[in-house]
Amino acid sequence: MILLLSAVIAGIISGIYFNFNIPNNLTTILLMFLVFSVGVDIGSEEKILSKLKVNMKNILFQSILTILGSLIFGSLVIFFTDLNLKESLGASAGFGWYSLSGVMISNLYSPVLGAISFTANVIREILAIVLIPLVAKWSPLGAASIGGATSMDTMLGVIAKSTDKETTLIAFGQGVILSLSVPILITMIF
């Protein structure tokens, strides 16, 4: 965890003080390599297809709980801000996918709420980097849900390192389901 946080902090400092830009396609290539590596690790597991079939109920249940938890806790924002229930639910329906949720909400409802959603989902991803290794010690599936939609890509490596292969498989499935649900839920809310 210290190595991961150090890398993030070093990247932030490099971005601030040294005009150090990484081409977008390089970032995508590295992310795809990370996901590929985790996929190879999962795929090398004996009887992976049968394990996927056995875990399908767990994947669906995990996804439903993550969606409900995100929306319920996101709705509590109405007690601390000027946002109404529709706005707080919409902003929390990004499930960590900041690049899509911010743009969709800006187009469907309000640029201000789009910026709020973008910021909230970026914060969710930053907190996921810090919290997944800690929470995984006593609740591996709880740790996977912190990543939300990003559990299938950017957080998959952190989850794989902090949990076991079965939890990583469930987290990947959860990430796929949440990623598919983001545009549907945001459209339904707005």
C-alpha positions, 0 to 999 in steps of 0.5 A: 500500500505504501508503494502504491500511495508513493507512486500516486503522490510522486505522479501528482508532484511530477504533474504539478512541478515538472511539466511531465505529460504522459500521452493518453494512449500510453496510459490506456495501453498500461491500464489494458496491460494491468487488466490483461495481467490480472486476467491472465492470473484469473484465467490460469486458475483451474476450472475458471469457467465453472468458478465463474458460473458458481460465483454468478450469484455472488457477483449479482448480489455483490453488485446489487449491494454496491449499487444500493449502498452507493445510492443510500449513502449518496442520498444522505448528502441532502442533510448536509448540502443544498442538493435535493434527493434527485441530485444526490442520487444522480451524483452518486450513480456514477459509482466511481466512473467519473469521466462518464457520470460528470459528462452525462449529468452535465448534458442531461441536467446541470454542469454544476451537478456534473462537476459535483459528480465528477469530483465525488467520483474522483474522490471515491477512486482516491479513497479506494486506493487507500482503503481497499488494502485496509478494508480487505483485511476484514472484509474482502468483498467490502473492499471490492465494493469500494471501487464500484465500477472501477473494480473491473479496471483501475482498481482491479490490480489493488483488489487482486493484490489485497484479496484472493482470486475468487474475490478478484473475479467477483470484483471484476464482475461487479465492475462490469455490472456497475459500469453497464448500470451507470448510463442506465441509472443516470438516464433514469434519474434525470 
